Amino acid sequence: MSRGIPGLRGTDHIGFTVPDLDAAHAFLVDVIGFEPIYTLGAKQADDDWMRTHLGVHPDTVIREIRFYRLGNGANFEVFLYESADGQNPQPRNSDIGGYHIAFYVDDLDAAVAHLRAHDVEVMGEPTASKQSAEGQRWIYFRSPWGLQFELVSFPQGKAYEGGGGPLLWHPGHPER
C-alpha cells in the first residue's frame, strides 16, 4: 500500500482573505511583484452550501476572488468576504492555525531594502539560521492587513543538503 494521496503533484495555490481587495492588489502587484491572472465575481447561496463546502456561516457572501501568479511555485487565491457572523482576529504564528507565507529571493539584503523603500513593516533584521538550516538567512514582514510574509535566501544551500538524503524543493533549484 502506498502512502499519501494518489496522484498528488504539489501545491496548486494558497488562499487567504483580505479586508480590502483593491489595497491588497496594489500591495501584491506593485510591491511584491505578483501577476494578476483572473477574477471571479460574487458567490452566495440560499441553502447550507457555504457552511458545507467552506465551513463559514451559511449567509456569508464571497464578494470577489482574484487569482495571482508569482514566479515559480504556488498561485495565490485572494478573497473578499462579507462575513455574516463577524470576523475573528488574525492568528499569530504561535496560535493554532497561525501561518506565514515565505518567498525565496536571490539577494535578501536587496529585497529588504525594496520593502523598506515601500514603507513595508519589516520585522527586525535578517537572521542567520543554524543547525540543519545553516546557510539560510531570513526575515519576516507584514502586509498592510497584517498577514506575515517571510523572505528566505540560501544561495549556497543549507547545511543538511550535504547529507545525501532527499532535498526540499525551492525556486532557486526547481529541478530538485
GUBAKOL-208304 format. One record per atom (N, C-alpha, C, CB): residue in one letter; z, x, y. Coordinates in pm, whole numbers, plus 50000, padded with zeros to 5 digits. Atoms other than C-alpha are relative to their C-alpha. Last residue first. Glycine has a CB too. Example, Ala and Ser with C-alpha at 12.3 -4.5 7.8 and 13.67 -1.06 7.14 Angstrom:
2
S499944991849881S507145136749894S500734992350109S498585004150046A500005008949881A507805123049550A500005009050120A501254990150003
END
This chain:
176
R498874998750093R492695151451912R500064988649905R501305001050075E500494998250137E489195148652063E501135000749898E499185012549992P500235012750069P490605133452382P499515001549856P499004992050076H500634996150127H492075167252489H499724987349918H500925010049920G500524986649983G493125164152855G499285005249876G501125009450036P501314999949937P493405126552811P499415013950021P500084993050131H499885000749855H496285129752563H498635001850063H500985010750052W501255000849924W496715123052194W500335001250148W499234986749970L500135011849916L499925134952027L498645000450068L501154999250104L499874998849855L499395161951768L499924986450067L498915009350056P500865009049922P499995162251393P500305001350149P500184985449954G499955014050042G501695192851247G499044991550082G501424994550014G500985003250103G500775229751281G500014985649953G500225008749886G499395001850132G503985239551462G499034996049890G501054989850009G500184988050081G502255254151769G500514998549858G500695011550064E501384999450048E501895219551925E499725012449914E499054999950118Y500095005450136Y505685215251949Y498615002049939Y500354985250000A499464991050102A505825238652251A499794994749858A501485002350024K498555001150015K503585217152468K500455008749883K500424985149979G499435006350119G500065224852583G501514999450005G499565007349876Q499934989750105Q498715250052836Q500594994349871Q500855011950048P501324994150022P497525222353075P499995011049892P499495005750129F499694988850089F500785202953035F498705007049962F500764995049873S501024989850010S500845176653308S500495010949906S499645005850139V499684989150091V502715143953344V498845009849998V500294994749857L501094990450013L502765118253625L500485010949905L499585006050139E499684985850019E505115088953582E498705007950000E500795002349867F501074992550063F504995052853700F500475014449986F498664999150083Q499944985550009Q507905030153780Q498815005449922Q501325004449935L500334995150134L507164994653889L500025015250000L498624994749954G498874994550073G508964987054218G499725004949858G501034990049993W499225011150054W506554963454400W501095004949905W499084990349927P499375007849893P505204991454626P500844988349949P498934994850094S501005008249932S504645012754313S500694992550113S499294990149901R499945014750003R507305037954230R498814994050072R501304995050063F500225005949869F507075074854136F499984984949985F498685005250065Y500165014549989Y508295095853844Y499684996350145Y501304992649953I499285006049887I507745133153793I499724985050000I499585006650136W500155014349975W506595155253506W500794995950123W500464992049879R499285003449877R506055190953391R499724985350028R499565009150120Q500335012249924Q505125199753034Q500844999350126Q500224987349914G501374998449957G505185234652883G499524988150082G499105002049881E500134988949906E508345227552688E498535002850026E500715012749946A500945003249892A508025193552519A499865011350102A500434987450071S501355002050055S509595204752188S498964997150107S500014988849900Q500055002350144Q512695218552367Q498544998249955Q500844987749961K499464989750088K512465217152745K499824995749856K501515002850031S499415004450127S510575197653010S500485012049919S498984991949919A500594992950114A510015211153362A500734995649873A500095015550019T499054995050099T510865185553631T499245006949888T500894988749944P500464998350137P508795178353941P501045006949912P498715008049999E500984989150009E510865169154248E499555001349855E500605013550053G499554986450022G512795137354321G498865010050005G500705001149869M498594999350039M511445102254279M500395014349965M500274990649880V499964990350109V508195099454472V501475002849971V499215013350037E498674995150033E508095067854686E499915008849876E501004988249978V499505005550125V504445065254795V501395005949974V499025003049880D498665005949981D503785073055162D500514992849877D499984990450117H500205014549993H500035079355096H501334992550011H499224995249877A500885002249886A500385116555176A499704985250020A498705007749982R499184998849879R503365116854937R499164997550125R500675013850008L499115011749992L501165103954656L500825000450129L500944999449878H500835011849973H498465130054725H500884987550016H498964997849887A500354999149857A501055158254742A499164987950042A499245013250030V498795003849926V502385146854403V499735000450150V501195009549964A499815014450017A498875148154255A501214995050078A500154996549851A501015006649916A498225182854399A500164984949991A498575004249956D499634998049860D501515195354248D499014993350095D500095015050031L498885008649961L500805179753909L500345001550148L501235003449916D499234992149904D497375195653870D501124991150055D499095005650116D500264985850020D495445183353564D500895008850087D498545003050029V500764993849891V496985148753565V499825014849969V500724997950137Y500204985650011Y498155126753275Y499165004850118Y499325003749865F501384995449981F499375092253375F499975015249985F499454995650140A500244986049967A502625076653252A498515003050006A500685009149897I501364996950042I503615039953262I499695014050049I498964989550057H500774993449896H507295031053275H498635002749943H500705013350049Y501204992350033Y509485007953073Y499525007650122Y498904990949947G500404991549888G512644987453052G498825008749958G501185008850048G501265004849943G512684961652774G499555007850121G500124985750036I500855003950112I516334968552702I498764993450058I500754990449902D499815013650053D517614983053028D499114997749878D499704989650109S498875000250094S517825020853089S500264986249942S501235004950069N500354992650121N514355022753246N501094999049895N499725014650033R499964985549978R515424995653491R499585006949870R501445004850045P499044991750073P514304960153432P499935014650043P499764998849850Q500744990250079Q512534940953712Q501005008749924Q499075008750089P500194986949937P514764912453826P499235009349906P501365006350039N498914991050034N514104878853663N499785013150074N500105002449845Q500304986450044Q511774854953841Q501285007349964Q499245007750109G499494988649923G512054817453881G499635013349937G501494999150013D498544999050010D511684788453636D500565012650067D500404999849854A499365013049982A508154775853700A501525000749998A499544990549893S499025002850104S506744810853751S500744986950029S501005011549987E499135009049927E503624812553965E500984994949896E499204988250074Y499435012350055Y502064842653801Y500674991950109Y501025003349888L499265006649894L499794870053940L500424986549943L499144998450132F499815014449986F498774891853650F500674996450132F500834994749885V498995002349896V497374927153619V500034985250033V499725008650128E500155014349975E495554937253299E501144996150094E500034991549865F498855006949942F495174975153279F499634985650031F500485007150127N500345007949882N492824994453050N501274993250051N498884989549968A499885014649999A494175020352809A499534994050133A501444996049973G498755006050041G492935055952795G499964985050015G501155005650079N499885001350145N490325077352963N501344993749966N499845013749929G500414988450080G489585072553333G500014997149851G500905011750029L499574987449939L491495043353483L499635011349906L501534999950030R500144988350087R489975009353413R500455012150079R498525001749948Y500334987149942Y491054976953575Y499845010549891Y501095004350100F500094989250098F491314940053489F499475012650066F499114995849881R501034989949969R492484913253728R500095011249898R500175005550146I499844987850079I494304881253633I498875009350039I500004996949845E501174991450014E494784851653868E500375011949913E499475004750139R500895002249885R497104822453943R498715008249986R500715003850131I500584986949970I498764821453599I498994997550112I499325006749872V501434999149974V500784789453615V499645014750019V499604991550126T500414987949929T504224782753466T498485000250013T500515012749927D500645003949874D504904746653363D499585012050085D500944991250079P501275007050021P505544755752997P499284995950128P500244987849918H499765014349978H508174781953091H498674992649991H500694997550139V499535003449865V507084815752952V500234984950009V498985004850108G498564999049992G506764829752598G500574997250138G500435013449958L499594989449908L503044836752630L501515001450015L499394997550134H500864988350004H501414817252345H500475011750087H498644996250042T500384995950135T503964790452259T499265013349999T499134989449937R498814995650073R505604787952601R499605005549864R501014988349984M499464988149931M502314786852794M501235005449927M500364996650146W500824988250025W500724762952539W500605012750062W498594997950055D499084988850022D503564737352544D499265013349981D500874997249879D499205001150121D501414709752696D500915012249990D499104998749872D499185012149992D499764703453031D500894998249878D499104987850016A500145009350112A498444738853056A500934988150019A500295007149866Q498795007950016Q497774764053332Q499744989949889Q500414992850133K499785005550133K495324792153384K501304992450003K500025011249891A498735006450036A493864802953717A500004994749858A500304988850097G499365009649911G490874826053751G501254994049939G499054989050036L499935013450060L489884857153558L500774991050095L500685000449859T498895008949964T488784888953734T499894987149921T500014997250152Y500285014249987Y486574918453636Y501294992250025Y499294994849875I501065003650094I486234956453636I499654985250009I500415003649857P499925014350033P488244971753922P498804996349912P500024991250130E501285006649975E488215009953896E500154985249964E498845006649918F500515009450099F491655025853927F498634994750042F500974988349980G501384997250038G492115055554160G499444991349890G499885013949960I500034993950133I495865058454218I498585003149954I500684990849898V499054988850013V495995053554595V499885006849864V501444995050021D500094990349891D492945032254682D500925012149984D500304993350129V501354994949976V492415013154356V500015011550100V499104988850051L500614995150124L495935007454222L498655006650024L499854988649901F499254988450050F497575004954564F499315006049877F501454996049964A500184989049904A494914982154714A500705012649951A500554995950139H501384995250011H494894960354402H499775012050093H499004988750033A500044991950122A498694957554407A498615006049980A500404991549877A499284987649969A498544945654770A499985009349878A501464997050043D500844992349908D495864920054679D500665013350037D499724991750127L501144994150069L497784908354371L499115008350093L499194989249934D501095001649904D501094902654548D498795007349942D500385005650143P499715010949907P504214897554331P498874997050098P501235003250076V499704995049865V502914918054036V500294988150092V498825008650055T500035010249895T502874911053662T500425006150133T500924988149964F498775001849923F502054936453393F499764990250113F500515013550055G499945011049905G499544941753116G501324999850073G499764986949930I498615001949962I498684973852933I499994989250107I500675013550053H499615001849861H495334975052759H501514999050013H499324987650059D501105005649923D493414984452445D500374998550148D499594986449943T499555008949893T495905007952278T498794995350080T501035007150091G499334993949884G494595022851954G500394989550101G499105010450065R500764988849942R492355016851651R500715006850116R498654995150046L499494996449867L494334993651419L499315012550051L501535002149998G501064999049900G492114983151128G500455003850139G499294987350007P501344996250046P494994971550906P498995000250115P499534990249891I500935011249984I498324970851090I498625004349954I499974995150148G500535004049870G500744997150964G499004988649994G499365011750064R499045003349896R501395014650637R499274995450124R500915012050033S500064992149877S499035013850341S501034995150101S498604999250061M500005008449881M500005000050000M500005008850124M501224990450000
END
